[in-house]
Amino acid sequence: MTILTAVLASTLIAPTFDDAISNRLEDLGFTGKVQTASRSELRKINADFAMGYEAKETRILWKEPMMIRLDMNINGENAHYIINGFNKSYNIPRLGIKGRDNVAKAPGKHQTLLEFGLITRSMKNSYVKGVYVRTEGSQHVFDVTYHHTDDTARHRVWVDAQKRYITKRMWYSRKGEFLATFLYETPTEHNGVWVPTKVTVKNSENKVAGVSSYTNIRANTGIGESNFRG
C-alpha cells in the first residue's frame, strides 16, 4: 500500500506543459546579434535556417497573443517580417521576396519565441503542445509538437522549473532526423520574466554553427498592437 501511495503521489504531482510556460510574459522586445556564424556548418542544419544568419542584427518585438515583428538589415537593405495571429507579411528586398500568407496550417513557417528560448500562453493554446518526459535536477523535459498534425516535426526542450525559460532544445525534422541543438544561456530577469541572453546552435555533428546574443531586453512595457500591422 505504501508503494502504491507513492506511485499515485508522484503521478499527481508530475509537471504539465503549463510548467514550461513563461506565464508572466505579456510583451517582449530585444535585439538579437550574431556573434559567430559558420555557413558550412549552418547549411548542414538546412539552407533556410542558414539564411537566417545573413542578418547580423535583428530587432524583435513580441506581444500576446501570437504577434511577432522582426526588423533587420541584410547587406545594407532593410527587411521586415510580421506575424499577427496566423497572418504573415514579409518584405526582404535582397532576396526579392515580398508577400502575405496565412500560416495556420504551416507551423514550420511561423516564427515564435520558441526559437529564442521561451514558450508563452498563446503558443500553448494555438501553436504547440507538450508532453512531460522526465525531470532532470531543476529542469523539466518535454516533447513539443505542433497542434497542426500534418507537420510532424518536433522539439525536445529542457525548461528551468523556476525561471521558466528553455535551457536546451533539440530539433527533429518531419522525418524524425535530428537537425540541431540549441543551448540558451545566461538568463536575466525583466519585470518578472526570465530571458536567456545567449544562444549557441550546434548541428547534428555537434559542431558549433552559430552563436547569438540578446541585448536591450525589455519585458511587459506595453508594446502597442500598431507595431504588428503589416
CORVEN-V175231 format. One record per run of one state. SS is the DSSP state (a for helix, b for strand, c for the rest). FROM is the first residue (numbers start at 1). TO is the last residue. If there is no record, write none. Layout:
ss/from/to
SS/FROM/TO
SS/FROM/TO
This chain:
ss/from/to
c/1/1
a/2/12
c/13/16
a/17/20
c/21/26
b/27/37
c/38/38
a/39/43
c/44/46
a/47/54
c/55/56
b/57/63
c/64/66
b/67/74
c/75/76
b/77/84
c/85/86
b/87/92
a/93/95
c/96/96
b/97/102
c/103/106
a/107/109
c/110/112
a/113/116
c/117/120
a/121/126
c/127/127
b/128/136
c/137/138
b/139/146
c/147/153
b/154/160
c/161/165
b/166/172
c/173/177
b/178/185
c/186/187
b/188/190
c/191/192
b/193/195
c/196/197
b/198/203
c/204/207
b/208/219
c/220/224
a/225/228
c/229/230
